[in-house]
Amino acid sequence: MNNEIKKYPFTAIVGQEKMKLALILNVINPFLGGVLIRGEKGTAKSTAVRALADMLPERAQVEGCQFSCDPLQSDKVCSECAEKMQNDQPIKSITTKMKVIDLPVSATEDRVVGTLDIEHAIKKGEKKFEPGILAQANRNILYVDEVNLLDDHVVDILLDSAAMGINTIEREGISFSHPARFTLVGTMNPEEGDLRPQLLDRFGLVVDVAGENDTAQRVEVIKRRLAYEKDPEAFCRSFDHEQSALAEKIQKATALLPRVNFEDELLEMAAKISIALGVDGHRADIVMIKASMTIAAFYGKDKVTKEELKEAAAYVLPHRMRRKPFDDSQMSIDTIEEIINKIIEPCV
């Protein structure tokens, strides 16, 4: 008998639409570079992350593989699985749910990336790798609460792995690489200190969340939470249809994403928007295009339009805009949209 209490349904979360979409987009396309969710306590940040993973259907995984490799994607597997596939050795597969891997604030570099046994390599002439958190995170969600309190060097490692999809460990001239294709989700309360601008820029998307200000919405939050605590099974069953529909939409979007295309004109729009808003570097332009493609796939479209680009800009640009020293002011999203409209409309 399974006595495990069901997790709060993702589709039962009231409001917080931008946060929910940002999480969904990063599950569809892990190469967006993760999402940072900034906001006060009690705004369903952690609940949303765990609920999303629980909602997604089971997927195939190589049995016994410490990196949870996908047996159907030979180009994205670890060296051990790749060798078995090349030698036509039998590979057993099992089905598992996507997991949420928690990274504690106190985590050291070795705990995150894993370690190489140098003594074993010298004596035996073969590599012995002790997996870290990034190994567990492959094909899962890596969740870092209070990411702003994590050591900057560790945050750099996470963001590098999230962008490349690979974790490489080098010790004493010996190196080892393994797939690290995960959805990175960081949460933080800005009142406890911010991330350095260099690290902030590395997150693909950033969402600011706050408690609902609408009375009816707040009442609905209370009602749903009390109903869930009274009878979790019945409450979760009442959202089964919505959960299944959204999970199916995410699966279809993931399959559609490689076929999504865009006109060169869209690249010009993205570049003009970044220049007009004083964004440093080119990362914003690239992520804006990636995010707009992912949004299009989620909406079932195989071609990106200016509407998806505008929607992506709201997640990609605000935290990357140049600020003067000691200037805490932030341009409003309405002002940003006004500037974007002026650039996009003449191009249409």
C-alpha positions as CSV (number, residue, x, y, z in Angstrom):
1,M,0.0,0.0,0.0
2,N,1.4,3.4,-1.0
3,N,0.9,5.9,1.8
4,E,2.9,8.7,0.1
5,I,1.1,12.0,0.1
6,K,0.5,13.3,-3.4
7,K,2.3,16.5,-4.3
8,Y,0.3,19.6,-4.9
9,P,-0.7,19.7,-8.6
10,F,1.1,22.2,-10.8
11,T,-2.1,23.3,-12.5
12,A,-3.7,24.0,-9.1
13,I,-1.2,26.8,-8.4
14,V,-3.2,30.1,-8.5
15,G,-1.7,32.9,-10.6
16,Q,2.1,33.1,-11.0
17,E,1.7,32.6,-14.7
18,K,5.1,34.0,-15.7
19,M,6.9,31.7,-13.2
20,K,5.0,28.6,-14.4
21,L,5.7,29.3,-18.0
22,A,9.4,30.0,-17.4
23,L,9.7,26.6,-15.7
24,I,7.8,24.9,-18.5
25,L,10.1,26.5,-21.1
26,N,13.2,25.3,-19.4
27,V,11.9,21.7,-19.2
28,I,11.1,21.8,-23.0
29,N,14.5,23.3,-23.7
30,P,17.1,22.7,-21.0
31,F,19.6,24.7,-23.1
32,L,17.9,28.0,-22.3
33,G,20.4,28.3,-19.4
34,G,18.0,27.9,-16.5
35,V,15.6,30.2,-14.7
36,L,16.2,32.3,-11.7
37,I,13.0,33.0,-9.6
38,R,13.3,36.0,-7.4
39,G,10.6,36.8,-4.8
40,E,9.4,36.9,-1.2
41,K,8.7,33.8,0.8
42,G,5.4,31.9,0.4
43,T,5.0,32.6,-3.3
44,A,4.9,28.9,-4.4
45,K,8.4,28.8,-5.8
46,S,9.5,25.5,-4.4
47,T,5.9,24.0,-4.8
48,A,5.9,24.9,-8.5
49,V,9.3,23.2,-9.2
50,R,8.4,19.9,-7.4
51,A,4.9,19.9,-8.8
52,L,6.1,20.3,-12.4
53,A,8.5,17.3,-12.1
54,D,5.7,15.2,-10.6
55,M,3.3,16.1,-13.4
56,L,5.5,14.9,-16.2
57,P,5.1,11.3,-17.4
58,E,7.7,8.6,-16.9
59,R,10.5,8.2,-19.4
60,A,13.0,5.5,-20.5
61,Q,16.3,5.2,-18.6
62,V,19.2,2.8,-18.9
63,E,19.0,0.5,-15.9
64,G,21.9,0.9,-13.5
65,C,23.4,3.9,-15.3
66,Q,24.5,6.6,-12.7
67,F,23.8,9.3,-15.3
68,S,20.2,8.2,-16.1
69,C,21.0,8.0,-19.8
70,D,18.2,7.8,-22.4
71,P,18.5,4.5,-24.3
72,L,16.9,6.1,-27.3
73,Q,19.4,8.9,-27.7
74,S,22.8,7.4,-28.4
75,D,24.4,10.8,-29.1
76,K,23.6,12.0,-25.5
77,V,24.7,9.1,-23.4
78,C,27.7,8.6,-21.1
79,S,30.9,6.8,-22.3
80,E,30.0,3.5,-20.7
81,C,26.5,3.4,-22.3
82,A,28.0,4.6,-25.6
83,E,30.6,1.7,-25.6
84,K,27.8,-0.9,-24.9
85,M,25.8,0.5,-27.8
86,Q,28.7,0.5,-30.2
87,N,29.5,-3.1,-29.3
88,D,25.8,-4.1,-29.6
89,Q,25.7,-5.2,-26.0
90,P,22.2,-5.7,-24.5
91,I,21.0,-2.6,-22.6
92,K,18.1,-2.9,-20.2
93,S,15.9,0.0,-19.8
94,I,13.4,1.0,-17.1
95,T,10.9,3.8,-16.8
96,T,11.3,6.5,-14.2
97,K,9.9,9.9,-13.3
98,M,11.9,13.1,-13.7
99,K,13.4,14.0,-10.3
100,V,14.2,17.2,-8.5
101,I,17.8,17.1,-7.3
102,D,18.4,19.6,-4.4
103,L,21.7,21.3,-4.2
104,P,22.5,22.5,-0.7
105,V,24.0,26.0,-0.2
106,S,26.9,24.4,1.7
107,A,27.9,22.2,-1.3
108,T,31.6,22.1,-2.2
109,E,33.0,22.0,-5.7
110,D,33.8,18.3,-5.4
111,R,30.3,17.5,-4.1
112,V,28.9,19.2,-7.2
113,V,31.1,18.0,-10.0
114,G,32.3,14.7,-8.6
115,T,35.8,13.4,-8.0
116,L,38.5,11.4,-9.8
117,D,40.5,8.8,-7.9
118,I,44.0,9.7,-8.9
119,E,45.6,6.9,-7.0
120,H,43.4,4.3,-8.7
121,A,44.2,5.8,-12.1
122,I,48.0,5.6,-11.5
123,K,47.9,2.1,-10.1
124,K,45.4,0.5,-12.4
125,G,45.7,2.7,-15.5
126,E,42.0,3.4,-15.6
127,K,39.7,6.2,-14.6
128,K,37.6,5.9,-11.5
129,F,34.9,8.5,-11.1
130,E,32.9,9.2,-8.0
131,P,29.7,11.0,-9.3
132,G,28.6,14.3,-7.8
133,I,25.3,16.2,-7.9
134,L,25.7,17.1,-11.6
135,A,25.7,13.3,-12.4
136,Q,22.4,12.9,-10.5
137,A,21.0,16.0,-12.2
138,N,21.4,14.7,-15.8
139,R,17.9,14.6,-17.4
140,N,16.4,15.9,-14.2
141,I,15.7,19.3,-12.5
142,L,18.5,20.8,-10.5
143,Y,17.0,23.0,-7.8
144,V,19.1,25.5,-5.9
145,D,17.2,27.4,-3.2
146,E,18.8,30.6,-2.0
147,V,21.2,30.5,-4.9
148,N,22.4,34.0,-4.0
149,L,24.0,32.4,-0.9
150,L,25.9,29.8,-2.8
151,D,29.7,30.3,-3.5
152,D,30.2,32.2,-6.7
153,H,32.6,29.6,-8.1
154,V,30.0,26.8,-7.6
155,V,27.3,29.0,-9.3
156,D,29.7,29.5,-12.3
157,I,30.2,25.7,-12.6
158,L,26.4,25.1,-12.6
159,L,25.8,27.7,-15.2
160,D,28.6,26.4,-17.4
161,S,27.3,22.8,-17.2
162,A,23.7,24.0,-17.9
163,A,24.8,25.9,-21.0
164,M,27.0,23.1,-22.4
165,G,25.1,20.0,-21.3
166,I,28.4,18.4,-20.2
167,N,30.4,18.2,-16.9
168,T,34.1,17.9,-17.2
169,I,36.4,17.1,-14.3
170,E,40.2,17.6,-14.6
171,R,42.6,16.5,-11.9
172,E,46.4,16.0,-12.2
173,G,46.3,15.8,-16.0
174,I,43.4,13.3,-16.0
175,S,40.0,14.3,-17.3
176,F,36.6,12.8,-17.3
177,S,33.4,14.1,-18.9
178,H,29.8,13.0,-18.6
179,P,26.4,14.3,-19.8
180,A,24.9,17.0,-17.6
181,R,21.8,18.0,-19.5
182,F,19.5,19.4,-16.7
183,T,16.9,22.0,-16.1
184,L,18.5,24.6,-13.7
185,V,16.2,26.4,-11.3
186,G,17.5,28.9,-8.8
187,T,15.3,30.7,-6.3
188,M,16.2,33.6,-4.0
189,N,14.8,36.3,-1.8
190,P,16.4,39.6,-3.0
191,E,16.1,40.9,0.6
192,E,18.9,38.5,1.6
193,G,21.3,39.8,-1.0
194,D,21.5,39.8,-4.8
195,L,23.7,37.8,-7.3
196,R,26.6,39.6,-8.9
197,P,25.7,41.0,-12.3
198,Q,28.1,38.7,-14.1
199,L,26.3,35.6,-12.6
200,L,22.8,37.1,-13.0
201,D,23.5,37.5,-16.7
202,R,24.4,33.8,-17.0
203,F,20.8,32.7,-16.1
204,G,18.8,32.4,-19.3
205,L,15.5,33.6,-17.8
206,V,14.7,35.6,-14.7
207,V,11.2,36.0,-13.2
208,D,10.2,38.2,-10.3
209,V,7.3,36.9,-8.2
210,A,5.2,38.4,-5.5
211,G,2.1,37.5,-3.5
212,E,-1.3,38.0,-5.2
213,N,-2.8,41.5,-4.7
214,D,-6.2,40.5,-6.0
215,T,-8.6,39.6,-3.1
216,A,-10.4,36.9,-5.1
217,Q,-7.1,35.3,-6.1
218,R,-5.8,35.3,-2.5
219,V,-9.1,33.7,-1.3
220,E,-8.7,31.0,-4.0
221,V,-5.2,30.3,-2.8
222,I,-6.5,29.7,0.7
223,K,-9.4,27.6,-0.4
224,R,-7.3,25.3,-2.6
225,R,-4.6,24.8,0.1
226,L,-7.1,23.9,2.8
227,A,-8.9,21.5,0.4
228,Y,-5.5,19.9,-0.5
229,E,-4.6,19.5,3.2
230,K,-8.0,18.0,4.1
231,D,-8.0,15.4,1.3
232,P,-4.9,15.3,-0.9
233,E,-6.1,12.4,-3.0
234,A,-9.5,13.9,-3.9
235,F,-8.0,17.3,-4.5
236,C,-5.3,16.0,-6.9
237,R,-7.9,13.8,-8.7
238,S,-9.9,17.0,-9.4
239,F,-7.0,18.3,-11.4
240,D,-6.1,15.1,-13.3
241,H,-7.5,16.3,-16.6
242,E,-5.7,19.6,-16.5
243,Q,-2.5,17.9,-15.4
244,S,-2.6,15.4,-18.3
245,A,-3.5,18.0,-20.9
246,L,-0.5,20.2,-19.9
247,A,1.9,17.2,-19.7
248,E,0.9,16.2,-23.2
249,K,1.3,19.8,-24.4
250,I,4.9,19.9,-23.0
251,Q,5.7,16.5,-24.7
252,K,4.5,17.7,-28.0
253,A,6.4,21.0,-27.7
254,T,9.6,19.1,-26.9
255,A,9.2,17.0,-30.0
256,L,8.3,20.1,-32.2
257,L,11.1,22.3,-31.0
258,P,13.8,21.0,-33.4
259,R,11.6,21.8,-36.3
260,V,10.8,25.4,-35.2
261,N,12.3,28.0,-37.6
262,F,12.4,31.8,-38.0
263,E,13.2,34.5,-40.6
264,D,16.5,36.3,-40.5
265,E,14.4,39.4,-39.9
266,L,13.8,38.1,-36.4
267,L,17.5,38.2,-35.6
268,E,17.7,41.8,-36.7
269,M,14.8,42.6,-34.3
270,A,16.5,40.9,-31.4
271,A,19.8,42.8,-32.0
272,K,18.0,46.1,-32.3
273,I,16.0,45.5,-29.1
274,S,19.2,44.7,-27.1
275,I,21.0,47.8,-28.5
276,A,18.0,50.1,-27.7
277,L,17.9,48.8,-24.1
278,G,21.6,49.1,-23.5
279,V,22.2,45.4,-22.9
280,D,25.9,44.3,-22.7
281,G,27.3,41.4,-24.7
282,H,25.4,39.1,-27.0
283,R,24.0,36.5,-24.6
284,A,20.7,38.3,-24.4
285,D,20.2,38.2,-28.2
286,I,20.9,34.5,-28.4
287,V,18.7,33.5,-25.4
288,M,15.9,35.8,-26.7
289,I,15.8,33.8,-30.0
290,K,16.1,30.4,-28.2
291,A,13.3,31.4,-25.7
292,S,11.1,32.7,-28.6
293,M,11.5,29.4,-30.4
294,T,10.6,27.4,-27.2
295,I,7.5,29.6,-26.7
296,A,6.4,29.0,-30.3
297,A,6.8,25.2,-29.8
298,F,4.8,25.4,-26.6
299,Y,2.0,27.1,-28.5
300,G,2.2,24.4,-31.2
301,K,3.7,26.7,-33.8
302,D,6.6,25.8,-36.1
303,K,7.6,29.3,-37.0
304,V,8.5,32.2,-34.6
305,T,6.7,35.5,-34.9
306,K,7.2,38.9,-33.4
307,E,4.7,38.0,-30.6
308,E,6.9,35.1,-29.3
309,L,9.9,37.4,-29.5
310,K,8.1,40.1,-27.4
311,E,7.1,37.5,-24.9
312,A,10.6,36.1,-24.6
313,A,12.1,39.6,-24.1
314,A,10.1,40.0,-20.9
315,Y,12.0,37.0,-19.4
316,V,15.4,37.7,-21.0
317,L,16.1,41.4,-20.9
318,P,15.1,43.2,-17.6
319,H,17.9,41.7,-15.4
320,R,20.5,42.3,-18.2
321,M,19.9,46.0,-18.8
322,R,22.9,48.2,-18.0
323,R,22.7,50.2,-14.8
324,K,24.8,53.0,-13.5
325,P,26.9,52.4,-10.3
326,F,24.7,52.6,-7.1
327,D,21.6,52.8,-9.3
328,D,19.0,50.4,-8.0
329,S,16.2,51.6,-10.3
330,Q,14.8,49.2,-12.9
331,M,13.0,50.1,-16.1
332,S,9.3,49.0,-15.9
333,I,8.1,46.2,-18.2
334,D,5.7,48.7,-19.8
335,T,8.6,50.9,-20.8
336,I,10.5,48.0,-22.2
337,E,7.4,46.8,-24.2
338,E,7.0,50.3,-25.6
339,I,10.6,50.4,-26.8
340,I,10.2,46.9,-28.3
341,N,7.0,47.9,-30.1
342,K,8.7,50.9,-31.7
343,I,11.4,48.5,-33.1
344,I,9.2,45.6,-34.1
345,E,6.3,47.4,-35.8
346,P,8.3,49.1,-38.6
347,C,9.8,45.6,-39.4
348,V,6.4,43.9,-39.8
